[in-house]
Amino acid sequence: MRPVSWLFTGLVAGVTGISVLFASPFWYLNILVALLLGGVLYLTRDWPDRVFYSVCASQPLIIACGLMNIWAGLFVVWMAGALTAVQLERLSSRQDLLFLLLFFGSTFLLAGMVLVANHVTPLLALLGAGLALLFLVLVFRDYQFRKHYSGARP
């Protein structure tokens, strides 16, 4: 079996287990949306935009599981992220795997902070400020790169 099949099987098993464990009155919705993702993965196996369609099809599953429990939604986010990384062939090296694990760890910390905090607004402001700072650093590095390789004097 291919890695996409393994990850999808793990996703369906996890969603089924989560739905049974938390005994939500809408447990069947999670399984139906997971099967929708499976249908999208099956129907778009040879399409060039398969990753886009699978990411879009995983969003309702993330929302449905996230409404049950924040950790259930986080599990589906992790599986959807791994599924996307495999489809983009971004898990071919050890560094790629470390970046995926960094994504897992950062989303775990963010979900933990959301669970502990009573309000999401300060966390979103902090996340936005961090992303703006990261964007500023990337723009500055791009400027330095272009300046260095354009032949301009320092």
Residue, then its C-alpha position, 0 to 999 in steps of 0.5 A: m500500500r502507498p503512504v497515502s492509503w496508510l495515512f487515510t486508513g489511520l485517519v478513518a480509524g482515528v475518526t471512528g475511534i474518536s466518534v465512538l469514544f466521545a459519543s457525540p449525537f452526530w457521530y455519523l457525520n464525522i465518518l461520512v465526511a471522512l468518507l467524502l475525503g476518501g472519495v476525493l482521494y480516490l477520484t483525483r488520484d491522477w489529477p495534477d491538483r489533487v493536493f488542493y482538492s484533498v486539503c479542501a475536502s479535509q476542512p469539513l472533517i477538521i471542523a466536524c471533529g473540532l466541534m466534538n473536542i479540540w484534541a479530535g480536531l487537532f488529530v485530524v489536522w495532523m493527519a491532513g498535514a501528513l497526508t498533504a506532505v506525502q502527496l507533495e512528496r515532502l517527506s523524502s528526507r530527515q529534515d522534512l520529517l523534522f519540519l513535520l514534527l515541528f508543525f505537530g509540536s507547534t499546533f499542539l502547543l497552540a491548541g493547549m494554549v487555546l484550551v487553557a485560555n478563556h479567550v482566543t483573541p489574545l492568542l490570535a494577536l500573538l500568533g499574528a504578530g509572530l507571523a508578521l515578524l517572520f514575514l518581515v525577516l523573510v522580506f529582509r532576507d530576500y532583499q539581501f539575497r537580491k542585492h548580493y546576487s545583482g552585483a550591487r556593491p555593499 
